[in-house]
Amino acid sequence: MRNPTSHGMRISAHAASLPRRDMLIMGSLLALLPGCKIVRNGVADKTDPQKPDTFDANAYVDSLWPKVSTFFQAQAHDLSTVLAGLAKDADAADKAYGQPPAADGGAWTFAVKGQGRVTQSDSKSARGTLTLALPNVSSPVILQVGPVVFGSAIRDCLPFLDFATFVNQIEYAEVSHALNAKAIADIRHGVDFGALVGKTVTFSGGMADPAASGETDVTPVTLVVSGA
């Protein structure tokens, strides 16, 4: 049996004298040898949905987060305007303010913003919530503040996150969980939700059509406490 190490040394010794065409052919043949593997850029693989074996939803969301934040800052509609539109003509409001569902039977979603007074705070349960009273909004508005968050409203109202971008439903769901986790980690940082009753908060976030759940339920991406 030949010594594989010495064989490799002979290839290296003669490679410099080979014509470029022969070197390309030799490189192609070596790539086919058993045990050879092309190692791709690890960071790029983690954020590429088309590489499911290495895709990391958290890394993907981290890379996407500046675009997500900018979208909610620039594109969120006033919550009272969206709710009034839905009450008057749901189809027209969907088209004017919303994002269509990714799958048949899903709910329209909306990027919304608002400011209201906290009337109730549930910071004890896993699904922590703040209940707000907003001007020109007749029903209570519920903000999910976690740590457990239900639904996929943040993901679904982002027009640049198309299901077709992802290889399968698992990736798509993982991105939703990662978006929720990133948003909630940011808004929970340094905030005592149990002490917010009576205070005013300004928020933006994702909302599924209230007709689907019977509640005006927002998953916030931004949350600022502005006083009593």
C-alpha positions, 0 to 999 in steps of 0.5 A: 500500500502506498503511503498517503502522506508521501503521495500527497507530498508528490502532488504538492511538489509537482503542482507548481510546474503543471499548466493551469488547466491541469491544475484545475482538473487535478483540483476537481479530481481531488475534491472527489476523493473519499473523505474530502470536504469543502468547508463553507463559511460558518457564519454565512451558513448559519444565516442562510435558510437554504442550508437547513443543516447549518441554519441557526434561526437566532443568528438569522434573526440577529442579522435581520434585526436592524431591518426589523426595527427600522420597519416597525419604526417607519411602517407601523400604523396607529393602532386606533386607525387600524381598529377603526378601519377594521370595524368599518370595512375589514377588507379595505383595512386589510389591504391598506394596513395589513399583511396577508396570511402566509397560508390559507386560513391564517389571519391578516397581521398588522404592524401597529403602534400606540400610546396608552395607560397601563391599567393592569399588569400580569407579571406572575404568569409565564405569559406576562401581559400589560393591559392598556387603555388607549384614547379612541380605542374602546376595547382593552389592548393587551401587550404580550411581555413574556417571557412566554409569547404566543403567536407569530404576529411579528414574523407574519406582518413583515413583508420581507419574510416570505415563507418561500425564502425558507426550506420548510415549515420548521425553519419558518416556525423557528424564525418566528420563535427567535423573533419573539424571543429577541423582541421580548428580551429587548423590552424586558431588559431592566423593566419592572412590569409589576410597577407599571400600573398607572404609567404611560407606555409607547409601543410598536409591534405585531398584531393579528386581526382581533377578529381571529382571537377576540382580543386586541393582542399585540406582541411588542417590538419596542416599549418605552415607559414615559411616566405616570 
